[in-house]
Amino acid sequence: MTLKTTLKLSAAAASLAILAGCASTSALDEVRMTAESAQADAAEARSIATQAQNTANQAQRDAQAALQMSEQNRDEMNRMFESSMRK
């Protein structure tokens, strides 16, 4: 079950329990536990997303550094070639 579905079900369960007027303590505890579980799932998903973003940022930095090094190597090879052609 996805986080979004869990949150929707939690909200619907809480609303139904309150609207029906038969919200027993155990029913409210169950809704509270479901909501707490959904919050924990959301926090975990946020943490995973943050880690993924950090990894993507590092990959972007690495790719930019590799591109820069490649361009420097190309320029150096061009200078070496031009130098050898003058001899």
FENJO-V217007 format. One record per backbone hydrogen bond with DSSP energy under -1.0 kcal/mol. NH is the residue of the N-H (numbers start at 1). CO is the residue of the C=O. E is the energy in kcal/mol with one decimal. If there is no record, write none. Layout:
[[NH;CO;E] [NH;CO;E]]
This chain:
[[6;2;-2.6] [7;3;-2.6] [8;4;-2.3] [9;5;-2.8] [10;6;-2.5] [11;7;-2.4] [12;8;-2.7] [13;9;-2.8] [14;10;-2.4] [15;11;-2.4] [16;12;-2.7] [17;13;-2.4] [18;14;-2.1] [19;15;-3.1] [20;16;-2.4] [24;22;-1.6] [28;24;-2.4] [29;25;-2.5] [30;26;-2.2] [31;27;-2.3] [32;28;-2.8] [33;29;-2.7] [34;30;-2.3] [35;31;-2.6] [36;32;-2.7] [37;33;-2.3] [38;34;-2.3] [39;35;-2.3] [40;36;-2.3] [41;37;-2.5] [42;38;-2.4] [43;39;-2.4] [44;40;-2.4] [45;41;-2.6] [46;42;-2.4] [47;43;-2.2] [48;44;-2.5] [49;45;-2.5] [50;46;-2.3] [51;47;-2.3] [52;48;-2.5] [53;49;-2.4] [54;50;-2.4] [55;51;-2.4] [56;52;-2.6] [57;53;-2.6] [58;54;-2.3] [59;55;-2.5] [60;56;-2.3] [61;57;-2.3] [62;58;-2.8] [63;59;-2.5] [64;60;-2.4] [65;61;-2.3] [66;62;-2.5] [67;63;-2.4] [68;64;-2.4] [69;65;-2.5] [70;66;-2.5] [71;67;-2.5] [72;68;-2.3] [73;69;-2.6] [74;70;-2.5] [75;71;-2.4] [76;72;-2.5] [77;73;-2.7] [78;74;-2.5] [79;75;-2.3] [80;76;-2.5] [81;77;-2.6] [82;78;-2.8] [83;79;-2.4] [84;80;-2.3] [85;81;-1.9] [86;82;-1.2]]
